[in-house]
Amino acid sequence: MKLFEFAPQYIRAIHPYQPGKPISELVRDLGLEKNSVIKLASNENPLGTSPLALEAMSTALNEIARYPDGSGYELKNALAEHYAVSVDQIVLGNGSNDVLELAARIFLKPGTAAVYSQHAFAIYPLLAQALGAQGISVPARRYGHDLVAMLNAITPETRVVFIANPNNPTGTLCDPSDLQRFVERVPQNILVILDEAYDEYLPEANKANSIAWLKKFPNLLITRTFSKAYGLAGIRVGFALTHPELADLMNRIRQPFNVNSLGLIGALAALKDTEFVRRAYELNRAGMTEIINGLRQLGVEFIPSYGNFITLRIRGDEINTAKAYQNLLKQGVIVRPLGVYEMPHHLRVTIGLKPENQRFLIALEQVIADSA
């Protein structure tokens, strides 16, 4: 018997997560000039990185020969003050994916189950499969979470429920009151993971007061990230807010130094850069309006979004969608196909700078004309 055959079948059956195509890959594949390519595939901040974070990380470069602070003391204290929680409620991670995995590893194993929505973030089913748990995908309601159906899908084996709010890749949002009622009704021996990676892009009127719920629900875990609005996707810093007992368990299995020195320093500075986050929010709102108006003029169907991206539907069959994606690539515009999300007729596009948004709309118009 070969060595790899000793690995569990559920591990060998995993299809690895496919990130958005990097610019360098498109340049290699099609021979395009790097400066002629725009990437609107991975929901990155088109403004770049917080200037305060850049300055702080540049100053810290001379210290990278030393290990980072494994406890993340300064960043955790700043987060505690920022969100009005205690330090022992915080877990730092190498991006929010890291803290999602830490929580899943504690509760999921063969014989248990995780509940999540159809069209939700692809990491949720991947985590369940990697841990040998059953993944229960609940049919979406208008591309978003059907909270009533998700509640009814809970079984005695369920240990974790995942909710992305706003959801990636559809951009849908749960009503705050409905979401609170859902958390209230989930049995307290089941962990509710509320993934709020795009919370900074929400208008205040649409935000759930989820962090305040932590005082009432010891089975609630909220994940946030510095990858989106703060512009630190390449540094990889995320965090969880939860009950101290759960945070303690997560920290027991967390890898030493799972957040690097520059990440700790950059995130600490970015957290203070409220002006940069405000600019990112306003740019996204303006860009979203611009893209939506353009899609309407082109007669393209789309899903209303609360994130920094929007998902659109290509007319025709799956082959037409694949052709549209490839034709956009040939024009140097990278977007995200969504076949892995059971949305083979859809493409997701990140809101960019005004010239990038215009470039995308012009390229899409050409794609539509070529397929007519």
C-alpha positions in Angstrom: 0.0 0.0 0.0 1.3 3.4 -0.9 1.9 6.0 1.8 -0.7 8.5 0.6 -3.4 5.8 0.6 -3.2 5.8 4.4 -4.7 9.3 4.4 -8.4 9.4 5.1 -10.6 9.3 2.0 -12.3 12.6 3.0 -8.8 14.3 2.8 -8.0 12.7 -0.6 -11.4 13.8 -2.0 -10.8 17.5 -1.2 -10.7 19.9 -4.1 -8.3 22.7 -3.0 -9.6 26.2 -2.7 -9.0 28.2 -5.8 -8.1 31.9 -5.2 -8.6 34.6 -7.8 -6.1 34.5 -10.7 -3.1 36.6 -9.9 -1.9 39.2 -12.4 1.5 37.5 -12.9 -0.3 34.3 -14.0 -2.3 36.1 -16.7 0.8 38.0 -17.9 2.6 34.6 -18.3 -0.4 32.9 -19.9 -1.4 35.5 -22.4 1.8 37.6 -22.8 0.1 40.8 -21.7 1.9 43.7 -20.3 1.6 43.8 -16.5 0.6 47.4 -16.4 -2.3 46.7 -18.8 -3.9 44.1 -16.5 -6.5 45.0 -13.8 -7.4 42.5 -11.1 -11.0 42.7 -9.9 -11.2 39.1 -8.7 -10.3 38.9 -5.0 -12.2 41.8 -3.3 -8.9 43.6 -2.4 -9.0 47.3 -1.5 -8.4 49.3 -4.7 -6.9 52.2 -2.6 -4.1 49.9 -1.5 -2.9 49.9 2.1 -3.5 52.3 5.0 -0.7 54.9 4.9 -0.3 54.6 8.6 0.2 50.9 8.3 2.7 51.2 5.5 4.8 53.7 7.6 4.7 51.5 10.7 5.7 48.4 8.7 8.5 50.2 7.0 9.9 51.4 10.3 9.8 47.8 11.7 11.7 46.2 8.8 14.9 46.2 10.8 13.4 44.0 13.5 12.2 41.1 11.3 15.2 38.9 12.3 13.4 38.5 15.7 10.3 36.4 16.3 7.0 38.3 16.7 5.2 38.8 20.0 3.4 35.4 20.1 0.7 36.8 22.3 -0.1 39.8 20.1 -0.3 41.9 23.2 -0.5 45.4 21.7 -2.8 44.5 18.9 -5.2 42.5 21.1 -5.3 45.4 23.6 -6.1 47.9 20.8 -8.8 45.6 19.5 -10.2 45.2 23.0 -10.5 48.9 23.3 -11.8 49.4 19.8 -14.6 46.9 20.1 -15.2 47.3 23.9 -14.5 43.6 24.7 -12.0 42.0 27.0 -8.6 40.9 25.8 -9.3 37.3 26.8 -12.2 37.3 24.2 -9.8 37.8 21.3 -8.0 35.3 19.1 -5.5 36.5 16.4 -5.1 34.6 13.2 -3.2 34.4 9.9 -6.2 36.0 8.2 -9.7 35.3 9.3 -9.5 31.9 7.6 -7.0 30.8 10.3 -9.4 31.6 13.1 -12.3 29.9 11.2 -10.1 26.8 11.0 -9.1 27.0 14.7 -12.8 27.0 15.8 -13.7 24.3 13.4 -10.9 22.0 14.6 -12.2 22.2 18.1 -15.7 21.0 17.4 -15.7 19.1 14.0 -14.6 15.5 13.5 -16.0 12.4 11.9 -19.6 11.8 13.2 -20.3 15.5 13.6 -21.9 18.0 11.2 -21.6 21.7 10.1 -24.4 23.7 8.6 -23.9 26.5 6.0 -25.8 28.1 3.2 -25.6 27.2 -0.5 -23.5 29.9 -2.3 -21.7 30.8 1.0 -17.9 31.1 1.3 -16.2 28.0 -0.1 -14.0 27.6 3.0 -16.9 26.4 5.1 -17.5 23.1 3.3 -13.8 22.7 2.8 -13.2 22.8 6.6 -16.0 20.4 7.3 -14.6 17.9 4.7 -11.0 18.3 5.9 -12.1 17.4 9.4 -14.2 14.4 8.4 -17.5 16.1 9.4 -20.7 16.1 7.4 -21.3 19.3 5.5 -25.0 20.3 5.4 -25.6 22.8 2.6 -28.9 24.6 3.0 -30.5 25.8 -0.3 -30.2 29.6 -0.6 -33.1 32.0 -0.6 -32.7 34.6 -3.4 -28.9 33.8 -3.3 -28.7 34.5 0.4 -29.0 32.7 3.8 -32.4 31.1 4.5 -32.1 31.4 8.2 -35.4 29.5 9.0 -34.3 26.6 6.7 -30.8 26.6 8.3 -32.3 26.4 11.7 -34.4 23.4 10.6 -31.3 21.8 9.1 -29.6 21.4 12.5 -29.3 17.8 13.5 -28.2 16.2 16.8 -24.8 15.8 15.2 -24.5 19.5 14.4 -21.6 21.3 16.2 -21.1 24.4 14.0 -23.2 26.8 12.0 -21.4 29.1 9.6 -23.0 32.5 8.5 -21.2 35.0 6.2 -22.7 38.5 6.6 -22.4 40.1 4.1 -22.0 36.8 2.2 -19.2 36.2 -0.2 -19.7 35.7 -3.2 -23.3 36.9 -3.5 -23.1 40.1 -1.4 -26.4 39.3 0.3 -27.1 40.5 3.8 -29.2 39.0 6.7 -31.6 41.3 8.3 -30.1 42.2 11.7 -33.3 41.3 13.6 -33.7 38.0 11.8 -30.1 37.2 12.5 -30.4 37.9 16.2 -33.5 35.7 16.4 -31.6 33.0 14.6 -28.8 33.1 17.1 -31.3 33.1 20.0 -32.9 29.9 18.7 -29.7 27.9 18.0 -29.1 25.5 20.9 -26.2 26.8 23.0 -24.3 23.6 22.6 -23.8 24.5 18.9 -21.3 27.1 17.8 -22.5 29.9 15.6 -19.7 31.4 13.6 -20.6 34.9 12.2 -18.1 35.8 9.5 -18.1 39.6 9.1 -15.1 40.1 6.8 -17.0 42.9 4.9 -18.6 44.6 7.8 -16.6 47.9 7.3 -18.4 48.3 3.9 -21.8 48.3 5.5 -23.8 51.5 6.1 -24.4 51.9 9.8 -28.2 51.4 9.3 -27.5 47.9 7.9 -25.1 46.7 10.6 -26.0 44.1 13.2 -25.0 44.9 16.7 -23.4 41.5 16.8 -20.5 42.3 19.2 -23.0 43.3 21.9 -24.6 39.8 21.4 -21.4 38.2 22.8 -22.5 39.1 26.3 -25.7 37.0 25.9 -24.6 34.2 23.6 -21.5 32.2 24.8 -21.8 30.0 21.7 -21.2 33.0 19.3 -17.9 33.6 17.5 -17.4 36.7 15.3 -14.6 36.8 12.8 -13.2 40.0 11.2 -10.2 40.7 9.0 -7.7 43.4 8.0 -7.6 42.0 4.5 -10.4 44.0 3.0 -11.2 47.6 4.1 -7.8 48.0 5.8 -5.9 46.9 2.7 -3.6 44.3 4.4 -4.6 41.2 2.3 -0.9 40.3 1.7 0.1 40.5 5.3 -2.7 38.1 6.5 -4.2 39.3 9.8 -7.6 38.3 11.1 -9.2 37.9 14.5 -12.1 36.3 16.3 -14.2 37.8 19.1 -15.9 35.2 21.3 -16.5 33.9 24.8 -13.2 33.7 26.9 -13.5 29.9 27.4 -13.7 29.3 23.6 -10.9 31.9 23.0 -8.8 29.9 25.5 -9.4 26.7 23.6 -8.5 28.3 20.3 -5.3 29.8 21.7 -4.3 26.3 22.9 -4.2 24.9 19.4 -3.1 28.1 17.6 0.3 27.8 16.0 3.1 29.8 17.7 3.7 33.1 16.0 0.7 32.6 13.6 0.7 36.3 12.9 4.0 37.7 11.7 5.7 40.8 13.0 4.8 43.1 10.2 1.2 41.9 10.3 0.9 42.8 14.0 2.5 46.2 13.5 0.6 47.0 10.3 -2.8 45.9 11.8 -2.2 48.0 14.9 -1.5 51.1 12.8 -4.3 50.4 10.3 -6.9 50.0 13.2 -6.1 53.7 14.1 -6.5 54.9 10.5 -10.2 55.7 10.5 -9.7 58.2 7.7 -8.4 55.5 5.3 -11.4 53.2 6.2 -13.8 56.1 5.6 -12.2 56.7 2.1 -12.4 53.0 1.3 -16.1 52.9 2.3 -17.0 56.0 0.3 -15.0 54.9 -2.8 -16.8 51.5 -2.7 -20.2 53.2 -2.4 -19.5 55.4 -5.4 -18.0 52.6 -7.4 -20.9 50.3 -6.6 -23.3 52.8 -8.0 -21.2 53.3 -11.1 -21.0 49.5 -11.8 -24.7 49.0 -11.1 -25.6 51.8 -13.5 -23.4 50.4 -16.1 -24.8 46.9 -15.8 -28.3 48.2 -16.1 -27.4 50.1 -19.3 -26.0 46.8 -20.7 -29.1 44.9 -19.6 -27.0 42.6 -17.4 -28.7 40.9 -14.4 -26.9 41.2 -11.0 -27.4 40.4 -7.4 -27.7 43.5 -5.1 -24.5 43.5 -3.0 -23.5 44.9 0.5 -19.8 44.0 0.0 -17.1 45.5 -2.0 -18.0 43.3 -5.0 -21.0 42.5 -7.1 -22.0 39.3 -8.8 -23.5 39.3 -12.3 -25.2 36.8 -14.5 -24.1 36.0 -18.0 -26.9 35.2 -20.4 -27.0 31.7 -22.0 -25.5 28.5 -20.8 -22.4 27.7 -18.8 -20.3 27.7 -22.0 -21.3 31.3 -22.6 -20.1 32.2 -19.1 -16.8 30.5 -19.5 -16.3 32.3 -22.8 -17.2 35.6 -21.3 -14.6 35.0 -18.5 -11.9 34.1 -21.0 -12.7 37.1 -23.2 -12.4 39.4 -20.3 -9.0 37.9 -19.5 -7.9 38.5 -23.0 -8.7 42.1 -22.5 -6.6 42.2 -19.4 -9.6 42.2 -16.9 -9.5 39.5 -14.2 -12.8 38.7 -12.5 -14.0 35.6 -10.6 -16.0 32.7 -12.1 -18.3 31.1 -9.6 -18.8 27.5 -10.8 -17.4 26.2 -7.5 -20.2 28.0 -5.7 -22.9 26.3 -7.8 -23.3 29.5 -9.8 -22.0 28.5 -13.2 -23.7 31.3 -15.0 -22.3 34.1 -12.7 -19.1 36.1 -12.5 -18.0 38.2 -9.5 -16.3 41.6 -9.9 -14.6 43.6 -7.2 -15.4 47.3 -7.1 -12.3 49.1 -8.2 -11.0 52.6 -8.8 -13.1 54.7 -11.2 -10.8 54.0 -14.3 -10.9 50.2 -13.4 -14.7 50.2 -13.2 -14.9 51.9 -16.5 -12.4 49.5 -18.0 -14.4 46.6 -16.8 -17.7 47.9 -18.2 -16.1 48.6 -21.6 -14.7 45.1 -21.7 -18.0 43.6 -20.6 -19.8 45.5 -23.3 -17.3 44.1 -25.9 -17.9 40.6 -24.5 -21.7 41.0 -24.9 -21.3 42.4 -28.4 -19.1 39.5 -29.5 -21.6 36.9 -28.2 -24.6 38.5 -29.9 
